Amino acid sequence: MDSSQATTMYPWKEIIPRMEEIRAEATDQFIAAWKNAQSRRTHDFTWHETMGYVIVKRDDAARRIVLSPRGPELLKEMGLVFDPGSVSTHPQDPGAADWDIAAAGPAAEAAETRWRPAHARFALRCEPPYLRAFSLEHLALQTTQCLRERRRILKSRLDPDEMLLSISQFPLLGTGTYIDHQGAPNGPLLRSQLLPDICLNSQPPFTLEIGGIVDRRGVVPYTGVPVFRDTNTVWPFVDEDLPADPYKGGILTQSCESNRDSACAMGSSTVATATPSAAAAPADLNANGLPSNAPWDALLNSQPPPPSRPLLLEPPSNKNCVLLDSPLFGIGSGGVLRVTLCAADLDEARSLHDQLAPISAIMAALTAATPIVKGHLVNRDCYWDVQCSTVDDRSAQERGIVPLTTAKGTLLKSRYGSIDMYLGPDETRADPAFRRVYNDCHFTYDKQSFWKMKEDHGIDSLLALHVSRLFVRDIHYASENMLSTGDTSSAMSGQEHFKRFLGCSRQNICLYPPNKCTSSGWEVEFMSLEAQLTDAENAAFITFIVLLSRVIISYRLNLYLPISLMDQNMARSQKVNAAGEQLFFFRRDVFGGRDGKSNGSGRISKRANLTPSRNTRPTSAGAERGTRGMNCSGVYAKAEYVELSVDEILNGSEAFGVTGILNIIFTYLNTMRLEYDVEQALRRQLLLVKRRASGKLCTLATWMRNFVRTHPEYQNDSVVSQSINYDMLRAMNDIEEGRVAAPELLG
């Protein structure tokens, strides 16, 4: 696409007067997609993965590795042109292929890979050309090969001194010299005291999204990441790179201020808050703050936080934390691993959305890969909360820092985070496994769009609430087509308005409506995986998620637990060695509850104050694990949810009456009558997950932390130097290429 045809993009400040109009159009687009899906045939199950990579450049003489900002250049060399006006690339329906995808083989499929840029110039994203049909043979024999071939193609474009790594974050980003041609910080695009503008992709969608986050918040969002305290770590630790008070940082208050606290202050749209409070409500809301005919009338009896209570302590203390000052630290600056499942219909999509959500924390712990942030070992292994914090665009009013005056309401979470609610079944299809009390957290939704979807078009209450929840946030930019008052058929078919709002609310599980342009059906995206070092690892976790989705549908698993417990699990999953040391709330009997009766007392059994045994280890709360027995009895037999280790959740536990997710998957495979080579290949992939869960294999985060702490140059002060980083990334590259064995990581 030449420059004369380039799509004009408008920043957040310029589209504020049109925001309510954009919301209305987005609502109409979702309604149109929902209606169109009602008349379409049932889809066959398909899926696809999204992978992300980081390009680095090594200087062997100086023993230094830095980021290489050649991502856009590499895409241009491959003849790929990015359209700034497009929402995103999306694999086509397999029926649209003019060649046999399965028969083509990994090399042919990799050659058709859809490459696309990321927010950072040193990162790239890619997806397969077509949605993958569900084939156990493909999962077993071709997934790893496809990933390897894709990586080989990109590596062939690199310079001799460059390397390609699938890591979630470059360890030294933001400290010292960390990118080629680094330049000075405090540029006009990032407005960061840590990152120069060369880090940011100069394409308008990326610059406008970063700018929109900063402008809407009013200041550059600061994120504090707790430092890991080693024997020689200076304590209290103070990050000298940024001022103690982010509101006195000069550039943090210049050209970032907004005369408007939130887009919620403009337009006639109103919102309501879904809350388990019994406080007074408007006439068209019930005592729970929900529409009077909403699907639940009896939520938990917890009270909402008082309006005067801050929802987030800020400015964050710089004591004992490394500080980050740009949204680019959390969006589009590292490798990713996401799995998107295209369901047969909306009912299946809702089930997958709900049942996969409780698994997301377990998989985050199992794929933990980020123990180093800004050149320091940190006191966490996952990057999830860091990412959510760095892209938080909520105003002070929306965060509860100052009283509400112009904003629509308080928003308890960042635009990235865990899900706010389960979708449940629609009102015509009862599912006894879903109980209203599971949605026990507060969230704000757009009342006008809710009633339009529900009353005017017949969308059920839960789905309407889920969608209207998106419209309390702003989009950060808009294309010229979105603001056109003329023919909107192009935008309607691509759902550009609606998908802009989806992009402003990325959660651990995302639901996407059918896309008319690509013939895809309802999709569910699993977001909490961290990218793994090798293609074999990434393929193993892809296989696990795809097979789990089939097991959920085939065996009608019931993994529901209250949203509040799932949020606690997400917090625990990010702690150091969470896969081996933390306990997670989980449903004891995943087959129970489908008859409409509780499979227990509904109580929560915590593993505390129990008689310790020689097999005990500390729990997340510092208590001791209980004595193991051969039969599940007593309090655990009555408990609906129990605190379990990752090993017990995935591999099962007789002591607590837990079957184990992997054991259910193996049972499913036994019913499929597979060819021997296919079955063995699948079992080898799942064995990696099984051994990682049992602790026989460590996570990448544990491997990296151990490498640093045993390095001869490490001073036990939590600092990761250039030379340590060089040796570590060289070793990781050698492991990925098979030149060095890592039995503790790969077996």
PEGIGI-V745140 format. One record per backbone hydrogen bond with DSSP energy under -0.5 kcal/mol. NH is the residue of the N-H (numbers start at 1). CO is the residue of the C=O. E is the energy in kcal/mol with one decimal. If there is no record, write none. Layout:
nh=NH co=CO e=E
nh=NH co=CO e=E
//
This chain:
nh=5 co=2 e=-1.4
nh=6 co=3 e=-1.1
nh=10 co=478 e=-3.1
nh=12 co=476 e=-1.0
nh=14 co=11 e=-0.6
nh=15 co=11 e=-1.1
nh=15 co=12 e=-0.7
nh=16 co=12 e=-0.7
nh=18 co=15 e=-1.2
nh=19 co=16 e=-1.6
nh=22 co=18 e=-2.4
nh=23 co=19 e=-2.4
nh=24 co=20 e=-2.3
nh=25 co=21 e=-2.2
nh=26 co=22 e=-2.6
nh=27 co=23 e=-2.4
nh=28 co=24 e=-2.1
nh=29 co=25 e=-2.3
nh=30 co=26 e=-2.1
nh=31 co=27 e=-2.3
nh=32 co=28 e=-2.6
nh=33 co=29 e=-2.3
nh=34 co=30 e=-2.8
nh=35 co=31 e=-2.7
nh=36 co=32 e=-2.5
nh=37 co=33 e=-1.9
nh=38 co=34 e=-1.0
nh=38 co=35 e=-0.6
nh=39 co=35 e=-0.8
nh=39 co=36 e=-0.7
nh=40 co=37 e=-0.6
nh=43 co=344 e=-2.5
nh=46 co=342 e=-1.7
nh=47 co=132 e=-1.8
nh=48 co=340 e=-2.2
nh=50 co=338 e=-2.5
nh=51 co=126 e=-2.2
nh=52 co=336 e=-1.8
nh=53 co=124 e=-2.3
nh=54 co=165 e=-3.1
nh=55 co=122 e=-2.7
nh=56 co=54 e=-0.5
nh=56 co=163 e=-2.5
nh=57 co=66 e=-3.8
nh=58 co=161 e=-2.9
nh=59 co=64 e=-3.3
nh=60 co=58 e=-0.5
nh=63 co=59 e=-0.9
nh=64 co=59 e=-2.0
nh=66 co=57 e=-2.9
nh=67 co=178 e=-3.0
nh=68 co=55 e=-2.5
nh=69 co=67 e=-0.6
nh=70 co=68 e=-0.6
nh=71 co=121 e=-2.0
nh=74 co=70 e=-2.5
nh=75 co=71 e=-2.1
nh=76 co=72 e=-2.0
nh=77 co=73 e=-2.2
nh=78 co=74 e=-1.6
nh=79 co=76 e=-1.6
nh=80 co=75 e=-2.6
nh=82 co=80 e=-0.5
nh=84 co=82 e=-0.8
nh=86 co=83 e=-1.9
nh=92 co=129 e=-2.1
nh=93 co=518 e=-1.2
nh=96 co=93 e=-2.5
nh=97 co=94 e=-1.4
nh=101 co=99 e=-0.8
nh=104 co=100 e=-1.4
nh=105 co=101 e=-0.8
nh=108 co=104 e=-0.5
nh=109 co=105 e=-2.1
nh=110 co=106 e=-2.9
nh=111 co=107 e=-1.8
nh=112 co=108 e=-0.7
nh=112 co=109 e=-1.0
nh=113 co=110 e=-1.7
nh=114 co=127 e=-2.9
nh=115 co=113 e=-1.0
nh=116 co=125 e=-2.4
nh=118 co=120 e=-0.6
nh=118 co=123 e=-0.9
nh=120 co=332 e=-2.4
nh=121 co=199 e=-2.4
nh=123 co=120 e=-1.3
nh=124 co=53 e=-1.9
nh=125 co=116 e=-2.7
nh=126 co=51 e=-2.1
nh=127 co=114 e=-1.5
nh=128 co=49 e=-0.6
nh=131 co=92 e=-3.6
nh=132 co=47 e=-3.5
nh=134 co=45 e=-1.3
nh=135 co=133 e=-0.6
nh=139 co=135 e=-2.5
nh=140 co=136 e=-2.4
nh=141 co=137 e=-2.7
nh=142 co=138 e=-2.2
nh=143 co=138 e=-1.5
nh=146 co=142 e=-2.9
nh=147 co=143 e=-2.1
nh=148 co=144 e=-2.4
nh=149 co=145 e=-2.7
nh=150 co=146 e=-2.3
nh=151 co=147 e=-2.1
nh=152 co=148 e=-2.4
nh=153 co=149 e=-2.1
nh=154 co=150 e=-1.8
nh=155 co=151 e=-2.7
nh=156 co=152 e=-1.8
nh=157 co=154 e=-1.4
nh=158 co=155 e=-1.5
nh=162 co=159 e=-2.1
nh=163 co=56 e=-2.6
nh=165 co=54 e=-2.7
nh=165 co=163 e=-0.5
nh=167 co=165 e=-1.0
nh=173 co=170 e=-1.6
nh=175 co=172 e=-2.2
nh=178 co=176 e=-0.6
nh=180 co=67 e=-2.7
nh=182 co=179 e=-0.7
nh=186 co=192 e=-3.7
nh=191 co=187 e=-1.7
nh=197 co=184 e=-0.5
nh=199 co=196 e=-1.7
nh=200 co=197 e=-1.4
nh=201 co=119 e=-3.7
nh=206 co=203 e=-0.9
nh=207 co=203 e=-2.0
nh=208 co=204 e=-2.9
nh=209 co=205 e=-1.6
nh=210 co=206 e=-2.1
nh=211 co=207 e=-2.4
nh=212 co=208 e=-2.5
nh=213 co=209 e=-2.0
nh=214 co=210 e=-1.8
nh=215 co=211 e=-2.9
nh=216 co=212 e=-2.5
nh=217 co=213 e=-1.8
nh=218 co=214 e=-2.0
nh=223 co=324 e=-2.1
nh=225 co=223 e=-0.5
nh=225 co=322 e=-2.7
nh=226 co=224 e=-0.5
nh=227 co=320 e=-2.3
nh=228 co=377 e=-2.3
nh=230 co=228 e=-0.8
nh=232 co=716 e=-3.1
nh=233 co=230 e=-1.1
nh=239 co=318 e=-1.0
nh=240 co=238 e=-0.8
nh=242 co=239 e=-0.6
nh=246 co=244 e=-0.7
nh=248 co=245 e=-2.3
nh=249 co=246 e=-1.0
nh=251 co=249 e=-2.1
nh=253 co=250 e=-1.8
nh=254 co=250 e=-1.2
nh=257 co=253 e=-0.5
nh=265 co=262 e=-1.9
nh=266 co=263 e=-1.7
nh=272 co=445 e=-2.5
nh=274 co=272 e=-0.5
nh=274 co=443 e=-3.2
nh=275 co=273 e=-0.7
nh=275 co=288 e=-1.6
nh=285 co=282 e=-1.9
nh=286 co=290 e=-4.0
nh=289 co=286 e=-2.1
nh=292 co=284 e=-1.3
nh=294 co=291 e=-2.7
nh=309 co=306 e=-1.9
nh=310 co=308 e=-0.5
nh=311 co=399 e=-1.3
nh=320 co=237 e=-4.9
nh=321 co=318 e=-1.0
nh=322 co=225 e=-2.5
nh=324 co=223 e=-2.2
nh=329 co=326 e=-1.6
nh=330 co=327 e=-1.9
nh=331 co=327 e=-1.1
nh=335 co=167 e=-3.9
nh=337 co=529 e=-0.6
nh=338 co=50 e=-2.1
nh=339 co=526 e=-1.5
nh=340 co=48 e=-3.2
nh=341 co=524 e=-3.3
nh=342 co=46 e=-3.1
nh=342 co=340 e=-0.5
nh=343 co=341 e=-0.8
nh=343 co=522 e=-2.4
nh=349 co=345 e=-2.1
nh=350 co=346 e=-2.7
nh=351 co=347 e=-2.0
nh=352 co=348 e=-2.5
nh=353 co=349 e=-2.7
nh=354 co=350 e=-2.2
nh=355 co=351 e=-2.7
nh=356 co=352 e=-2.2
nh=357 co=353 e=-1.0
nh=358 co=354 e=-0.7
nh=359 co=356 e=-0.9
nh=360 co=356 e=-0.9
nh=360 co=357 e=-1.1
nh=361 co=357 e=-0.5
nh=363 co=359 e=-2.2
nh=364 co=360 e=-2.0
nh=365 co=361 e=-2.1
nh=366 co=362 e=-1.9
nh=367 co=363 e=-1.7
nh=368 co=365 e=-0.9
nh=369 co=381 e=-0.5
nh=370 co=381 e=-3.1
nh=373 co=376 e=-2.3
nh=375 co=171 e=-3.1
nh=376 co=373 e=-1.1
nh=377 co=718 e=-2.5
nh=378 co=371 e=-2.6
nh=379 co=226 e=-2.9
nh=380 co=378 e=-0.7
nh=381 co=574 e=-2.5
nh=382 co=574 e=-1.0
nh=387 co=383 e=-2.7
nh=388 co=384 e=-2.4
nh=389 co=385 e=-2.3
nh=390 co=386 e=-2.4
nh=391 co=387 e=-1.3
nh=392 co=389 e=-1.4
nh=393 co=391 e=-0.6
nh=399 co=395 e=-1.7
nh=400 co=397 e=-1.2
nh=401 co=396 e=-2.4
nh=402 co=396 e=-1.0
nh=411 co=398 e=-3.3
nh=412 co=410 e=-0.5
nh=417 co=506 e=-1.6
nh=429 co=426 e=-1.7
nh=434 co=431 e=-1.8
nh=438 co=435 e=-1.8
nh=439 co=436 e=-1.2
nh=440 co=438 e=-1.8
nh=443 co=274 e=-2.0
nh=445 co=272 e=-3.0
nh=446 co=468 e=-1.9
nh=447 co=270 e=-1.4
nh=447 co=445 e=-0.7
nh=448 co=270 e=-1.2
nh=450 co=446 e=-2.0
nh=451 co=447 e=-2.4
nh=452 co=448 e=-1.8
nh=453 co=449 e=-2.3
nh=454 co=450 e=-2.7
nh=455 co=451 e=-2.0
nh=456 co=451 e=-1.2
nh=456 co=452 e=-0.5
nh=457 co=452 e=-0.6
nh=458 co=454 e=-1.2
nh=459 co=453 e=-2.5
nh=464 co=460 e=-2.5
nh=465 co=461 e=-2.7
nh=466 co=462 e=-2.3
nh=467 co=463 e=-2.3
nh=468 co=464 e=-2.8
nh=469 co=465 e=-1.6
nh=470 co=467 e=-1.7
nh=471 co=467 e=-0.5
nh=471 co=468 e=-0.7
nh=472 co=469 e=-0.9
nh=473 co=470 e=-1.3
nh=478 co=10 e=-1.9
nh=480 co=8 e=-2.0
nh=483 co=479 e=-1.1
nh=484 co=480 e=-0.5
nh=484 co=481 e=-0.8
nh=492 co=488 e=-2.8
nh=493 co=489 e=-2.4
nh=494 co=490 e=-1.6
nh=495 co=491 e=-1.3
nh=496 co=491 e=-1.6
nh=499 co=495 e=-2.7
nh=500 co=496 e=-1.5
nh=501 co=497 e=-1.4
nh=502 co=498 e=-2.0
nh=503 co=499 e=-1.9
nh=504 co=500 e=-0.7
nh=504 co=501 e=-0.8
nh=505 co=502 e=-1.7
nh=507 co=505 e=-0.5
nh=508 co=417 e=-1.1
nh=510 co=525 e=-2.0
nh=512 co=523 e=-2.8
nh=515 co=520 e=-0.8
nh=516 co=493 e=-0.6
nh=516 co=514 e=-0.6
nh=517 co=493 e=-0.7
nh=519 co=515 e=-1.2
nh=520 co=515 e=-1.0
nh=523 co=512 e=-2.5
nh=524 co=341 e=-2.4
nh=525 co=510 e=-2.5
nh=526 co=339 e=-3.2
nh=526 co=524 e=-0.5
nh=527 co=508 e=-2.7
nh=527 co=525 e=-0.6
nh=528 co=508 e=-0.6
nh=538 co=534 e=-2.1
nh=539 co=535 e=-2.6
nh=540 co=536 e=-2.0
nh=541 co=537 e=-2.1
nh=542 co=538 e=-2.1
nh=543 co=539 e=-2.7
nh=544 co=540 e=-2.1
nh=545 co=541 e=-2.2
nh=546 co=542 e=-2.5
nh=547 co=543 e=-2.7
nh=548 co=544 e=-2.6
nh=549 co=545 e=-2.0
nh=550 co=546 e=-1.4
nh=551 co=547 e=-2.3
nh=552 co=548 e=-2.7
nh=553 co=549 e=-1.6
nh=554 co=550 e=-2.9
nh=555 co=551 e=-2.7
nh=556 co=552 e=-0.6
nh=557 co=552 e=-0.9
nh=558 co=590 e=-3.4
nh=559 co=557 e=-0.6
nh=563 co=438 e=-2.6
nh=565 co=562 e=-0.7
nh=566 co=562 e=-2.0
nh=567 co=563 e=-2.4
nh=568 co=564 e=-1.6
nh=569 co=565 e=-2.3
nh=570 co=566 e=-2.2
nh=571 co=567 e=-1.8
nh=572 co=568 e=-2.2
nh=573 co=569 e=-2.3
nh=574 co=570 e=-0.5
nh=574 co=571 e=-0.8
nh=575 co=572 e=-1.6
nh=578 co=575 e=-1.5
nh=580 co=577 e=-1.0
nh=581 co=577 e=-2.2
nh=582 co=578 e=-1.6
nh=584 co=644 e=-3.6
nh=586 co=642 e=-1.6
nh=588 co=640 e=-2.0
nh=590 co=588 e=-0.6
nh=592 co=589 e=-0.8
nh=596 co=593 e=-1.3
nh=601 co=638 e=-4.0
nh=605 co=603 e=-0.5
nh=605 co=641 e=-2.5
nh=606 co=604 e=-0.7
nh=608 co=606 e=-2.1
nh=610 co=624 e=-0.5
nh=616 co=613 e=-1.6
nh=619 co=623 e=-2.6
nh=622 co=619 e=-1.6
nh=625 co=617 e=-0.8
nh=627 co=611 e=-0.6
nh=633 co=631 e=-0.7
nh=636 co=633 e=-1.0
nh=637 co=634 e=-0.6
nh=638 co=634 e=-0.9
nh=638 co=635 e=-0.5
nh=639 co=635 e=-1.1
nh=640 co=603 e=-1.4
nh=641 co=603 e=-1.5
nh=642 co=586 e=-2.4
nh=643 co=605 e=-1.5
nh=644 co=584 e=-2.8
nh=644 co=642 e=-0.5
nh=649 co=645 e=-2.3
nh=650 co=646 e=-2.4
nh=651 co=647 e=-3.0
nh=652 co=648 e=-1.1
nh=653 co=658 e=-2.4
nh=657 co=654 e=-0.9
nh=658 co=653 e=-2.7
nh=661 co=649 e=-2.2
nh=662 co=650 e=-2.3
nh=663 co=650 e=-0.8
nh=664 co=660 e=-1.7
nh=665 co=661 e=-2.1
nh=666 co=662 e=-2.6
nh=667 co=663 e=-2.0
nh=668 co=664 e=-2.2
nh=669 co=665 e=-2.4
nh=670 co=666 e=-1.9
nh=671 co=667 e=-0.9
nh=671 co=668 e=-0.9
nh=672 co=669 e=-1.6
nh=679 co=675 e=-2.7
nh=680 co=676 e=-2.6
nh=681 co=677 e=-1.9
nh=682 co=678 e=-2.4
nh=683 co=679 e=-2.4
nh=684 co=680 e=-2.1
nh=685 co=681 e=-1.9
nh=686 co=682 e=-2.6
nh=687 co=683 e=-1.9
nh=688 co=684 e=-1.2
nh=688 co=685 e=-0.5
nh=689 co=685 e=-1.1
nh=690 co=686 e=-2.7
nh=691 co=687 e=-2.9
nh=692 co=688 e=-2.1
nh=693 co=689 e=-2.4
nh=694 co=690 e=-2.0
nh=695 co=691 e=-0.8
nh=695 co=692 e=-0.5
nh=696 co=691 e=-1.2
nh=697 co=691 e=-1.8
nh=698 co=744 e=-2.8
nh=701 co=368 e=-2.1
nh=703 co=699 e=-2.2
nh=704 co=700 e=-2.7
nh=705 co=701 e=-2.5
nh=706 co=702 e=-2.5
nh=707 co=703 e=-2.3
nh=708 co=704 e=-2.3
nh=709 co=705 e=-2.4
nh=710 co=706 e=-1.5
nh=711 co=708 e=-1.2
nh=714 co=711 e=-1.5
nh=720 co=375 e=-2.8
nh=721 co=719 e=-0.7
nh=725 co=721 e=-2.6
nh=726 co=722 e=-2.4
nh=727 co=723 e=-2.4
nh=728 co=724 e=-2.5
nh=729 co=725 e=-2.7
nh=730 co=726 e=-2.3
nh=731 co=727 e=-2.2
nh=732 co=728 e=-2.4
nh=733 co=729 e=-2.3
nh=734 co=730 e=-2.3
nh=735 co=731 e=-2.2
nh=736 co=732 e=-2.3
nh=737 co=733 e=-2.1
nh=738 co=735 e=-1.2
nh=739 co=734 e=-2.2
nh=740 co=734 e=-1.2
nh=745 co=742 e=-1.6
nh=746 co=742 e=-3.1
nh=747 co=742 e=-0.6
nh=747 co=743 e=-1.2
//
